Amino acid sequence: MRMRGHRSRAVVAVTAAAVLGAAGCDAFGGGGSEPSASKARQAKPSPSPTPVWDGSPASIAAVGDSITRGFDACTVLSDCPEVSWATGGSAEVNSLAVRLLGVSKAATHSWNYAVTGARMADLPAQMARAAARKPDLVTVMAGANDACRASTVEMTSVADFRAGFEEAMRTLRRAAPRTQVYVASVPNLKRLWSQGRTSELGKQVWKLGICPSMLGDADVLDSAANLRRDTVQQRVEDYNTVLEEVCAKDARCRFDGGAVYAYRFGTEQLSRWDWFHPSKDGQARLAEIAYRRITARSS
């Protein structure tokens, strides 16, 4: 009986030692012993990961449509890239490039590949030209012309719009995988109609073919005209959803969160030539929106 008791105590002791040993492995990473204080003091902290987004790009390329070309901001029915919100050098606008790079560097390190009348299907080719520059940042503002067609039936489908933007992003990534992208939302075309229709001159210019799906028969307010405008507006909102969703899949892309769409453009921000495209003041507002979004600490 006594021998049996000694054997039981021995088993308990061995078991306890095994448990403590196992606990020691868990506590010290499986090494079985605690590192010395001197080694702990010598251990260097892991370096912080490099942020994916850099709010201070050293070069900028712009792609898009007439808005980025400064269309009708200086003279009637003409481009005026000098006042472009993205890359212009005008002191009146204080473009994104000037704000980020400074006046002298903006003149040599920013490029405008936007084309008046361009639609999303044209963006991949523009993006290829921009990517060849290996810019730190590419700005994108496109989609208004996809909605501004002769009729609502001719508007770019949401599926085709998505395919075009995805192809543009793939084109950029193949050539410039580290380039950052700022994506502006499509403006609220219905608001531009409601503001611009206060000008008789503007309405005469609209008859030349500026955004007929929204601006045609500007003073007609019957159910058919209202339905037409609402259809265009819904398509714009669908385009903005696409821009946001596609951009969200890329770690180096920032959507403006709908800021351009939400901006309440007034008559001071509209071209005095066509009362639809941004004036110099409107271009300045677009530059300010972009600058705030790009330099924000978090997405």
N, C-alpha and C positions, 0 to 999 in steps of 0.2 A: 504493500500500500504506500509506504514511504517513497520507494523508488518511483512509483507511478506519479506521485505528487511532484517530485523533482523534475520528471520528464515533462509534465504539463506546464510547469513554470518556464522551462526552457523553450518550449514551443511558443508560448506567449511572447517571450522576449524576442525570439527570432522573428515572429510575425510583426511585432511592433517596429523592429528595426527595418523590416522590409517596407512597411507603410511609410515610415519617416523618410526612408531613402527615396521612395517614389515621389513623395511630396517635394523633396529637395530637387528632383529632376524637373518637375513642373515649374518650380519657383525660379530656377536658374537656367532655364532653357535647355535642360537635358545634359548639362555639363557635370552635374553631381556635386559641384562646389561653387561657392560664391566668389566672384572675381574680387581681386584685392582693391582697396580704396585707391591706390595709385593708378591702377589700370582704368578704373572708373573715371578718375580725373582726366586721364589722357585721351579718353574716347571723344571723338569729334562728332558733333551733331550732323545728321544727314542734311545735305544741302536742300534748300527749298526748290521745288520745281519751277522752271522758267514759265512765267505766265504765257498762255497761248495768245492773248490779245495785247497788242502794243498800241497805246494811244498816241504814240509819237512817230508815225511813219516818216520815212525820209524821201519818199517818192509816191506819186499818185497818178493813176490812169482812170479816165472816166469813159463809161459806155452808156448808151441810151438813145434818147430821141431828141426832139426839138427843144424840150425844156433845158436840157444840158447844153444845147448849142446856143442858148440865149435868143431863140427865134422871136422876132417881133419886139424885142426889148429896146432896140435902138432905132430901127427904121422899119417901115411896113414890109411884111412878107419877106424878111431877110434874116439870116443867121447873124448873131453878134457874139461869138465865143469869148470876146473880151470881158463880157459881163456874166459869163457862166457861173452858176453857184459853185460848181465843182473845181474848175481850173482857171477861171478868168483872173485877169490882173487888175481890173478896175477897182479903184479905191472906194467907189460908191457901194460896191457889193461886198468887198472884203471876203473873197471866196474861201472855200474850204482849204484849197492849196495855199493861199496866202496866210491863213490863220495857222496852219500846221507847219508850213515850211519857211515862211517869210517871203517877202516880195521877190528878192533876187533869185532865191532857190526855186520858187514856184515857177519862174520863167523857164528854168532849165530842167526841172525834175517833175513836171506834170504834163500829161498828154490827154487830149480830148478826142476820143474816137467815136463819139456819139454822132448820129446822122438824123437829120430832120426827116420825119415820116417813118422812121424805123419802127418795126414791131418786134415782138419777142422772138419770132423766127429768125430775125436778123442778128440777134444778140450773140450767138456762138461765133460768127465771123468777126464781130467787133471784139469779142473777148480774146480771140486768137491774136489779134493785133496788139491788144493791151498786154497779154501775157508775154509776148516777145520782148517787152521792155523789162520784164521781171520787177514790176513795181512792188512796193511794200503794201500798197492799198489800191483796190479797184472800187470805184463807186458805180452803182447800178441804179438807173431810174428809167424804167420802161414799163409799158402796159397801156398807156393812155391811147395810143394809136390802135391797139387791139380792140378797144371798145369804141373808138371814134371811127366808125365805118359809115358807108352810105345808108345802111339799115341795120337793125338789130340782128337780122338773119346772117349778116356778113361778119359779125363780130367773131374774133378768135374763140374757139371753144376752150373751156377750162382745161380739158385734157391736153389739147395742143399747146396751150400756154405753159402748162406744167412741163411738158416734154421739152419745149424750147429752153426754159430756164434750167432744167436739169442738164441738158446738153451744154449750155453755156458754162455751167459750173464744172462739168467734166473737162471741157476744153481748157479752162483755166488750170485745173488741178493737174492735168497731164504735163503742162509746161511750167507751172509756177505753184508747186504744192504748198508753199509757205505764205503766199500772198494773202492778205486779209481782204475781206469784202464787206462793203457797207451797202445795204439794199434799202432804197427809199420806197415807201408805199406809193401807189398810184393816187394822184390827187382826187378829191371829191368833185367829179365833173358836174354833178347836179348843182352844187353850190356855185361853181364858176358860171354856169348858165344863169342862175338866179341873180348873181351880181352883175354880170355883163349885159344882161338884157335891159338894164337901165340906160344904156347908151345907144342912141339911134345910129351913130357912126359904127359902133361895134356890130350891131345887128346887120348892117349893110355888108361889112367885111365877112361876117359869118356866111353870107349867101355865096361867097366865093368857094365854099366847100370845107370850111373849118369844122370838124367834128359834127357832121350832119346828123348822126344818130341821136346826139344830145341837143345840138343847137338849132337843128332845122325847125322852121315854123316857130320861132322863138316865143312869139306872143300867143300862140294857140294853147289853150288850157283845157281842151275837151278831154274826155276819158281816154281816147286813143293816144293822144299826145302824152298824157300823164303816164299811161301804161308803158309807152315807148321809153320815156325818160327813166322810169322806175326799173325797167328791164336793163338798161345800160348801167344804172347805178348798182344793181345787184351783181352784174358781171364784174364791175370794178371791185366790189367787195370780195367776190370769189377769187379774183386775181390776187388781191392782197393776202388772202388766206394761203394761196399757193406760195407766194413769195416768202411768207413767214415759215411755212412748213418745210420748204426745200432748204432755206437758209439754216433752219434749226438743226439740220442733219450734218452741217459742216462746222467744226469747232472754231474755224477762223472766219466765220461769217456773222454779221450783226444786222438784223432787221431793225428798222426805225420804230417798231412797235405801233405802227399806224400813225405816226406823228404828222407826216405830210398830209395824209388823208384827213386827219382831224383838224389841221390848221384852217382857221376861218379867214381865208383870203378875202380881203375887201377890195374896193375899187382902186385903192392906192397900190395894191400889190398886183394889179392886172395891167397888161400892156395897153397903152393909150391908142395903139394901132388896131388891135383886134379884140380887146377886152376879154381875153381868154388865157393867153399865155402869160407867164409871170413878167412883170415889169422889172426894172432894176431893183426896186424895193422888194418885190416878190422874190427875186433871185437872192437877195441878201438874207431874207427870212429862211429860204431853203438852206443856205450855207450855215446859218446859225443852228438850225435843227440838226444838220449833219454833224457839225462840230461838237455839239453837246453829246450826241449819241456815241460818237467815235471816241471821245476823250473820257467818257464815263468809266468809273473804276470797274463796274460789273455790268454784265449784259442784261 
